[in-house]
Amino acid sequence: YQRRVRGLALWCSMDVLTQFGLAGLSNMFAAACTNPIDVIKIRMQNDGAAGERRRFSSNPLHCGRLLLREEGASSLYRGLTASLMREGSYSGIRMGLYEPVKQVRLREG
């Protein structure tokens, strides 16, 4: 259906909702795949902070192996829930709105 809001036409259809859903899901999948890399990066950045002894070398593979050995595989997925929620909402909206807003702007000329 079509509705007028402040002179702009908004088109709400299942296609737009599908775009939101697919954008959110694709970003959530990407976040799940890259979460271990982010965990290793953050652990290396925070290593030795506040005068603590450094545990990790400057090698990300060494850091990942040490995390797996000392804390288990689940340590590489810490913070995943927050990351998935952020990507599902923020990135879903951001990427899901891109095409509809582009179409409105093209129609306005």
N, C-alpha and C positions, 0 to 999 in steps of 0.2 A: 504494500500500500504506500501511498505517497502522502506526506504531511508537510505543511509550510511552517517554518519556524524562522521568524525575523527575515522573511524574504528568501531564505534558502530552502531548497527542496531536499528533504531527507528520504532516502530510499531504504526501507527496512524490509529485508527479505531473508529467506532461509540461506541464500548465498552469503550474505554478510555474516550471519551467525556461524555458518560453516567456515568462513575465512577466519573468524575469531578463534574458533575451536582448533582448526588446523594450525594456525599460527602459534597458539599456546602450546599445543602438543609437540610441535616440531622444536620449539625452543626448550621445552622440558626435556625432550630426548637429548638434545645437544648438551644441556646442563648436566644430565646424568652421565653422559659420556666423558665430559671434561672435568667433572668434580674431583677425581683423583689428582689430576694435574694441578688444580687450584689448591687442594689441600697441601700437596708437596711444596708448591711455590710459597704459600703462606707460612708453612712450618720453617722453610729455609729463611724467609725474611725475618721471622721472629726469633730464630735461633741465636742464642747468646745475648738476648735482650736482658736488661736489668742486671748485667754483670754475671749472668749464669754461664756455666761452662758450655761451650759449643758442642752439640751432639752430632751435627750433620756437617759433611764436607760441602764443597761447592758443587758437588755432583748430584743432580736430581735423581739419577738411578740409585745411587747409594742411599739417599734419603728415603726413597720409596721402599727399597729392600729393608732398611732399618725399621721403618714404620710397620711393614708387614710382619717382620720377625718379632718386634717388641709389643705391638699393639693389635695385631691381627688385620685381616682384610677389611673389617668394618671401619677401621680408622681412616681409610681412604674415602669413605663416604660420609664423614662427619659434616654436618651442615647441609646435607642434601635436601632435607625437607624444606628448609627456608629457601634454598636456591630454586627448587621446583615451584614453590608458591609464588616467588618473585617472577620467574619466567612465565608461568602460566597466566598470571594476571597482567603484569606490566607489559611484557613483550607480546602477549596475546592481543592486548588492546592496541599497542603501538603498531604492530605489523598487520593486525586485522583491520585497522582503520585506514591504512595507507591507500589501498585501492579505492574504497568508496569516496574518500576525501579527494583523491586525484580525479575521479570521475565528476564529482561536483564542481571542482575547480575548472575542469576542461569545458564543462557545459556553460559555466559563467563566462568563459572566454577571457 
